Amino acid sequence: MNWKNEWKILVTMAGVFFIAFFLPVETERFQGAVIESFYMLKEYAQLHVVFCLLPALFIAGGISVFISQASVMKYLGANAKRITAYGVAAVSGTILAVCSCTILPLFGGIYKRGAGIGPATAFLYSGPAINVLAIVMTARVLGLEMGIARAAGAISFSIIVGLTMAFVFRNDEQEKSKKQMVMPDPETVKPLWQDIIFFGLMVAVLVFANWARPADETGLWHMIFSTKWIITTVLSVGLGLTLYKFLNMKLLHVALISAGALAAFLVSSGNTMITFAAGVIGLSYFTSTAEGELKDWFDSTWGFTKQILPLMFIGILIAGSFLGRPGHEGLIPSEWIETLVGGNSFGASLFASVSGALMYFATLTEVPILEGLMGSGMGKGPALALLLAGPALSLPNMLVINSVMGIKKTSVFVGTVVVLSTITGYLYGILF
């Protein structure tokens, strides 16, 4: 008998016993925290899984199958030119403008395909942080100077974070670089323009399906919002045609997917979520039963799903229980947070960065949350620190990043974002 392993088992069981024995289930705060954790999970499932995460998983699966490793390494690999690599990473993230959880499958796809740690993490940060609509909303609600500071900070952070990761893990990157130099160029199966159209349509579906309602009821942003489902439908039809023309999906299968989505739309009286879900289910079924690249696409997508979704749900439950939703109490009283982020001290900025990194922010929700906190005495410096750390990080986000690149790289990534956000927020608080 291996007594070392047996002692580990004994200590684990004893720990579980003592936690269960002293669990304060009778207290109102504990009961409220448990309810909050499930409310947050429900909110995430209703608002983000179907429209955000599922399309992102299919895009990530597509990157692993349809994008050649040579293409990823050319623009984002360890041997790519820095200006090109970081420019592509930052611009790609800006175009997507998704939340900290939706970016994860896409990050996993390009990282596993050969992207360097620097460009990959620049992309990982820029996607949620450089959200044009969120920056505009910040300027309108919290003031022009705060909007400009957020934009400048987020853009520069994506580059600094990437360069820091590349420097800290330069030995790993040199090893990756050597391996990539000796890899043969893969045969080109499809013309590049076909891949551009195919992925462009998938990304466009993801972006427009999640187009948020702007604060202003007039102007271009609102016009796009009011017609987003018409735009998404047209893009989906185009995607179906590319599946038939470029990926050799049977025309009958494309027609059945479309018919299923239309039937769901009619039966549900125009419920967009049910309609969208029906299209995803149809696509999943016909790719899973296909052969060749289509089957590989489904298998890769399913692999990302199994890796990411359970960790996401666990992380959201934990974050919800500790911090609750905006306006609701978790285990940590909200007045503690309001007290600790008051003023413009370094400690307040640090606490804002750390708490923002642990909280989960749905797209655009950080602005009204901060408006309320600033009304309760939060300083401008801590507010900017939270804006720079919060949207790009969350506890669920950290769990998934760890599963992709390990605890050491995850710790450096998170620590770099928190330190940069703290220092920037503190300096901003002094100057303004």
WOTADA-V594925 format. One record per residue. RES is the residue in one small letter. PHI is phi in degrees with one decimal (none if undefined). OMEGA is omega in degrees with one decimal (none if undefined). D_CENTER is the distance of its C-alpha to the mean C-alpha in Angstrom with 2 decimals. Layout:
res = <RES:RES>
phi = <PHI:PHI>
omega = <OMEGA:OMEGA>
d_center = <D_CENTER:D_CENTER>
//
This chain:
res = <m:n:w:k:n:e:w:k:i:l:v:t:m:a:g:v:f:f:i:a:f:f:l:p:v:e:t:e:r:f:q:g:a:v:i:e:s:f:y:m:l:k:e:y:a:q:l:h:v:v:f:c:l:l:p:a:l:f:i:a:g:g:i:s:v:f:i:s:q:a:s:v:m:k:y:l:g:a:n:a:k:r:i:t:a:y:g:v:a:a:v:s:g:t:i:l:a:v:c:s:c:t:i:l:p:l:f:g:g:i:y:k:r:g:a:g:i:g:p:a:t:a:f:l:y:s:g:p:a:i:n:v:l:a:i:v:m:t:a:r:v:l:g:l:e:m:g:i:a:r:a:a:g:a:i:s:f:s:i:i:v:g:l:t:m:a:f:v:f:r:n:d:e:q:e:k:s:k:k:q:m:v:m:p:d:p:e:t:v:k:p:l:w:q:d:i:i:f:f:g:l:m:v:a:v:l:v:f:a:n:w:a:r:p:a:d:e:t:g:l:w:h:m:i:f:s:t:k:w:i:i:t:t:v:l:s:v:g:l:g:l:t:l:y:k:f:l:n:m:k:l:l:h:v:a:l:i:s:a:g:a:l:a:a:f:l:v:s:s:g:n:t:m:i:t:f:a:a:g:v:i:g:l:s:y:f:t:s:t:a:e:g:e:l:k:d:w:f:d:s:t:w:g:f:t:k:q:i:l:p:l:m:f:i:g:i:l:i:a:g:s:f:l:g:r:p:g:h:e:g:l:i:p:s:e:w:i:e:t:l:v:g:g:n:s:f:g:a:s:l:f:a:s:v:s:g:a:l:m:y:f:a:t:l:t:e:v:p:i:l:e:g:l:m:g:s:g:m:g:k:g:p:a:l:a:l:l:l:a:g:p:a:l:s:l:p:n:m:l:v:i:n:s:v:m:g:i:k:k:t:s:v:f:v:g:t:v:v:v:l:s:t:i:t:g:y:l:y:g:i:l:f>
phi = <none:-86.8:-66.4:-62.4:-67.9:-65.4:-64.9:-61.4:-64.3:-62.4:-61.9:-62.3:-63.7:-64.0:-62.1:-62.4:-61.7:-66.1:-62.6:-63.9:-65.0:-100.9:-61.3:-82.4:-66.2:-81.6:-81.4:-66.0:-66.5:-63.9:-62.0:-64.2:-65.3:-63.2:-63.8:-61.6:-62.4:-77.6:-62.5:-66.1:-63.2:-62.9:-61.4:-64.1:-62.0:-74.7:-99.8:-126.6:-68.7:-69.2:-82.4:-101.9:-71.8:-62.7:-60.4:-63.4:-64.7:-66.3:-65.3:-62.6:-61.7:-65.7:-59.7:-68.1:-105.3:-97.0:-88.9:-67.1:-62.2:-63.5:-66.9:-62.0:-69.1:-65.5:-102.4:-128.5:-73.8:-65.0:-98.1:-70.5:-64.6:-60.9:-60.4:-65.6:-62.3:-74.8:-65.3:-62.5:-62.3:-67.9:-66.1:-60.5:-63.7:-63.0:-64.9:-69.0:48.0:-111.7:-80.9:-64.8:-92.8:-67.9:-70.6:-62.5:-61.1:-68.7:-60.9:-59.5:-64.1:-74.8:-68.8:-71.4:-85.6:123.3:-65.6:-66.6:-62.8:-66.2:-60.4:-64.2:-76.0:-62.7:-64.3:-61.0:-77.4:-68.5:-54.7:-78.5:-81.3:-96.0:-99.3:-57.8:-64.1:-66.4:-67.1:-62.4:-64.2:-60.3:-64.1:-73.3:-89.8:-102.9:113.1:-60.8:-64.6:-68.9:-63.9:-65.1:-62.6:-64.4:-63.1:-64.0:-64.9:-64.9:-65.1:-68.8:-60.8:-58.6:-75.4:-64.2:-60.6:-62.1:-64.2:-64.0:-62.4:-64.4:-71.7:-61.6:-108.4:-63.6:-65.4:-63.8:-69.0:-64.9:-65.2:-63.9:-61.4:-62.8:-65.5:-70.6:-68.2:-96.3:-77.6:-71.4:-69.9:-71.4:-69.4:-81.9:-86.9:-123.2:-62.3:-60.3:-63.3:-68.5:-62.8:-62.5:-65.7:-61.7:-73.1:-60.9:-68.0:-64.1:-65.5:-63.8:-60.8:-60.8:-68.5:-75.3:-64.3:-109.0:-64.6:-83.2:-69.0:-76.6:-67.4:-87.2:-83.0:-129.2:94.0:-62.7:-58.5:-72.5:-61.8:-64.7:-59.7:-69.7:-115.3:-63.3:-77.9:-67.3:-61.8:-62.4:-63.9:-62.3:-64.3:-65.8:-62.2:-62.0:-63.9:-61.2:-66.7:-68.4:-61.4:-74.1:-81.0:-97.5:-112.5:62.3:-69.7:-61.6:-59.5:-61.4:-67.6:-61.2:-65.1:-68.0:-61.7:-64.0:-65.1:-63.5:-65.4:-64.7:-62.7:-63.4:-62.6:-71.1:-66.2:-89.6:59.6:84.9:-70.4:-68.1:-66.5:-63.5:-61.9:-62.7:-62.2:-62.1:-63.6:-64.9:-62.7:-62.8:-62.2:-62.5:-64.9:-75.6:-79.4:-69.9:-98.7:-84.5:-127.5:69.9:-62.9:-62.5:-65.9:-62.2:-61.5:-63.6:-60.6:-67.2:-61.7:-65.4:-62.7:-62.9:-61.9:-64.6:-76.8:-95.0:-60.8:-60.7:-65.4:-60.6:-65.1:-62.4:-62.6:-66.4:-61.1:-67.2:-61.7:-64.6:-68.9:-81.9:-111.7:70.0:-87.6:-55.4:86.5:-129.1:-95.2:-108.1:-65.0:-91.4:-60.2:-63.6:-66.9:-61.8:-64.2:-61.7:-69.1:-73.9:-103.0:-71.4:76.1:-126.0:-73.6:-63.2:-61.4:-65.7:-66.6:-64.0:-63.9:-62.9:-64.8:-66.5:-65.9:-64.5:-66.2:-87.6:-74.7:-105.4:-110.8:-68.9:-53.6:78.3:-74.4:-65.9:-69.2:-64.5:-63.3:-68.7:-59.0:-67.6:-66.4:-68.9:-67.0:-94.3:113.2:-66.2:-75.2:-66.0:-63.2:-58.4:-62.8:-66.4:-59.4:-67.7:-64.0:-84.3:-96.6:-61.5:-62.6:-85.2:-129.8:-168.3:-60.9:-59.8:-58.8:-63.9:-60.3:-72.3:-57.4:-59.2:-70.1:-89.2:-126.2:91.1:-69.9:-65.1:-69.0:-63.0:-62.5:-66.1:-60.6:-64.1:-61.7:-63.1:-62.5:-64.6:-64.3:-62.1:-64.7:-63.6:-64.1:-63.2:-62.7:-63.5:-65.2:-64.0:-63.6:-69.4:-76.1:-118.7>
omega = <178.4:-174.8:178.7:178.2:-179.4:177.7:177.5:179.0:-179.9:-179.8:178.9:179.7:178.6:178.0:178.3:179.9:-177.7:176.3:179.7:-176.5:-175.4:-178.2:-174.1:-174.8:-177.2:-177.2:-178.4:-178.6:179.1:179.6:177.7:179.6:178.0:178.8:-179.8:-179.4:179.7:174.0:-179.9:177.4:178.2:179.6:178.9:-179.8:-177.1:-171.1:-167.6:-173.4:-174.1:-174.3:-174.8:-168.1:-177.9:175.1:179.3:177.9:177.7:177.1:179.0:176.8:178.0:177.6:-177.4:-174.1:-169.4:179.4:-177.9:178.8:179.4:-180.0:178.8:-177.7:-179.8:-174.9:-175.3:-174.5:-177.4:-178.9:-178.6:175.9:-174.6:-178.5:179.6:-174.3:-176.8:175.9:178.4:-178.6:-177.6:-179.2:179.3:178.8:-179.8:-179.1:-177.3:178.0:-177.8:-179.6:-174.2:-179.2:-179.4:-178.6:-171.2:178.9:-179.4:175.5:179.2:-179.0:-177.1:-179.8:179.6:-179.8:175.1:179.1:176.8:-177.3:179.9:178.4:-179.1:179.9:172.4:175.8:-179.4:179.2:-170.7:-177.0:179.3:-170.5:-176.5:179.2:-173.1:-178.4:179.6:179.2:176.9:179.2:177.1:-179.6:-177.9:-173.7:-173.6:177.6:-176.6:-177.3:177.5:177.7:179.1:179.6:179.0:-179.4:-178.9:179.9:-177.1:-179.0:-179.2:-179.7:-176.8:179.2:-177.7:178.7:179.3:179.4:178.2:179.2:179.4:180.0:-177.0:-177.0:-177.2:178.6:176.6:-179.0:177.3:177.4:177.6:-179.9:178.9:-179.9:-178.4:-179.3:-177.4:180.0:178.7:176.5:-179.9:177.6:178.6:-178.3:-178.4:175.1:-178.2:-176.5:177.1:176.4:-179.5:179.8:-176.9:-178.6:176.7:178.6:179.0:178.8:179.7:176.2:178.7:-176.0:-174.2:176.9:-178.1:-179.1:-174.3:177.8:179.1:179.6:-179.6:-178.0:177.8:175.4:-174.5:-176.5:-178.6:177.8:177.2:179.1:-176.7:-180.0:-171.2:-178.1:172.1:178.5:-179.0:178.7:179.0:178.7:179.3:175.9:177.3:178.0:177.4:178.8:177.9:176.2:179.8:-173.1:-171.7:-174.0:173.6:170.5:-179.4:-179.4:177.8:-179.6:176.1:179.5:179.4:176.3:179.8:-179.7:178.2:178.3:179.1:178.6:178.2:178.8:-177.6:-177.7:-176.5:180.0:174.9:177.9:-173.8:-179.6:178.8:178.7:-179.7:179.9:178.7:176.7:178.9:178.8:178.4:178.6:179.9:-177.1:-173.8:172.6:-179.7:-179.1:179.8:176.9:175.5:-174.2:-179.9:177.6:177.4:178.7:179.2:-178.3:179.3:177.9:179.3:177.4:176.4:-179.2:-180.0:-178.5:-168.1:-169.8:179.3:179.2:177.8:-177.4:178.0:-179.7:179.4:177.2:-179.4:-179.9:179.8:-178.5:-178.4:-171.0:-179.2:174.9:176.3:179.6:179.9:-174.0:168.0:178.4:179.2:-179.0:-177.9:-179.9:174.9:-178.1:-179.4:179.5:-174.3:-179.7:177.9:179.1:-176.5:-179.2:177.9:179.6:178.9:178.3:178.6:180.0:178.7:179.4:-177.6:-179.7:176.6:179.1:-178.4:-177.8:173.3:177.2:168.2:-176.2:176.7:-177.2:-177.6:-176.2:177.3:176.6:179.5:177.4:178.2:-179.7:179.3:174.6:179.2:175.2:179.3:-180.0:179.7:-179.9:175.7:178.9:178.4:178.5:179.1:178.7:-177.5:-179.1:-170.7:-176.9:-176.1:-176.7:171.6:178.6:175.9:178.4:-179.0:-179.7:-179.0:178.3:178.0:179.7:-178.7:-173.2:172.6:-172.7:-177.8:-179.6:177.3:-179.6:179.5:179.2:-179.0:-179.5:179.0:179.2:-178.7:-178.9:179.6:-179.9:-179.7:-178.1:-179.5:178.9:-179.4:179.4:178.8:178.6:178.1:-173.9:-173.5:none>
d_center = <45.35:42.60:42.97:39.97:37.63:39.70:39.35:35.55:35.75:38.21:36.16:33.05:35.18:36.86:33.59:32.40:35.88:35.95:32.52:33.77:37.16:36.00:33.05:33.67:33.13:35.98:34.41:32.93:29.95:28.99:29.39:27.33:24.47:24.53:24.52:21.65:19.46:20.23:19.93:16.33:15.69:17.66:15.88:12.44:14.33:16.13:13.62:10.35:11.38:13.94:12.80:9.02:8.43:11.95:12.13:9.09:11.01:14.16:13.06:12.13:15.46:17.19:16.27:17.82:20.88:21.70:20.67:23.37:22.72:25.17:23.14:19.99:22.37:24.27:21.55:19.04:21.26:23.14:26.15:24.59:25.82:23.73:23.98:22.87:20.04:18.44:19.31:17.66:14.42:14.37:15.59:13.21:10.16:12.41:13.32:9.99:9.17:6.06:4.41:2.92:2.82:3.33:3.15:4.80:7.73:8.37:8.58:10.70:12.71:13.85:14.42:16.54:18.23:19.63:17.56:18.77:16.96:17.32:15.94:13.07:11.95:12.86:10.45:7.64:8.87:9.98:7.19:6.31:9.83:12.08:11.91:15.57:16.15:14.82:17.06:19.92:19.59:19.68:22.82:24.46:23.94:24.01:26.17:26.23:26.38:23.22:21.37:22.86:22.11:18.40:18.28:20.46:18.69:15.15:16.71:18.94:16.49:14.36:17.75:19.15:16.34:16.59:20.38:20.53:18.70:20.98:24.00:23.48:22.93:25.38:27.53:24.84:24.09:27.84:28.15:25.37:27.10:30.41:29.12:27.56:30.86:32.86:30.66:32.43:30.95:29.98:31.91:30.44:30.38:29.24:29.63:26.71:27.00:26.31:22.98:22.11:23.11:21.40:17.91:18.50:19.26:16.25:13.88:16.26:16.16:12.38:12.88:16.14:15.50:12.95:15.24:15.78:19.35:20.50:22.85:25.66:27.21:28.63:27.67:25.50:22.13:23.89:25.73:22.61:21.24:24.63:24.73:21.14:22.21:25.15:23.06:20.60:23.75:25.32:22.32:22.25:25.99:25.53:22.99:25.63:28.26:26.35:26.01:29.77:30.82:28.56:27.59:30.85:29.59:32.70:33.32:34.31:30.94:29.15:31.68:31.14:27.37:28.16:30.99:28.93:26.37:29.38:31.14:28.17:28.09:31.85:32.05:29.27:30.84:27.98:25.05:22.08:19.83:22.69:23.40:19.90:19.84:23.31:22.30:19.51:22.13:24.69:22.64:21.79:25.48:27.01:24.81:25.40:29.15:29.40:30.44:29.42:26.22:25.14:25.54:23.74:20.77:20.70:21.28:18.40:16.01:17.63:17.29:13.48:13.69:16.16:14.29:10.88:11.98:14.75:12.97:10.32:13.46:15.43:13.12:12.99:16.76:17.43:15.56:17.30:20.61:20.68:19.44:19.71:18.54:19.70:23.47:23.75:24.77:23.30:25.19:24.79:26.90:25.34:28.52:27.84:24.63:26.52:29.36:27.40:25.55:28.84:30.34:29.13:29.92:28.06:27.57:26.04:23.48:22.74:22.38:20.10:17.78:17.88:17.58:14.69:12.86:13.69:13.09:10.28:10.25:9.72:9.82:13.31:14.43:14.66:17.63:19.98:19.23:20.31:23.19:24.48:24.17:25.94:28.57:29.13:29.81:26.56:27.31:25.76:24.84:22.80:21.18:20.02:18.93:16.70:15.31:14.51:13.08:11.65:8.82:7.50:8.30:9.15:11.47:9.54:6.94:10.33:11.98:9.95:10.16:13.77:14.38:13.49:15.40:17.43:18.09:19.90:17.30:14.58:17.19:18.03:14.54:14.04:17.71:17.69:15.07:17.10:20.40:19.68:18.45:21.54:23.99:22.82:22.92:26.31:27.81:26.64:28.24:31.46:31.69:30.88>
//
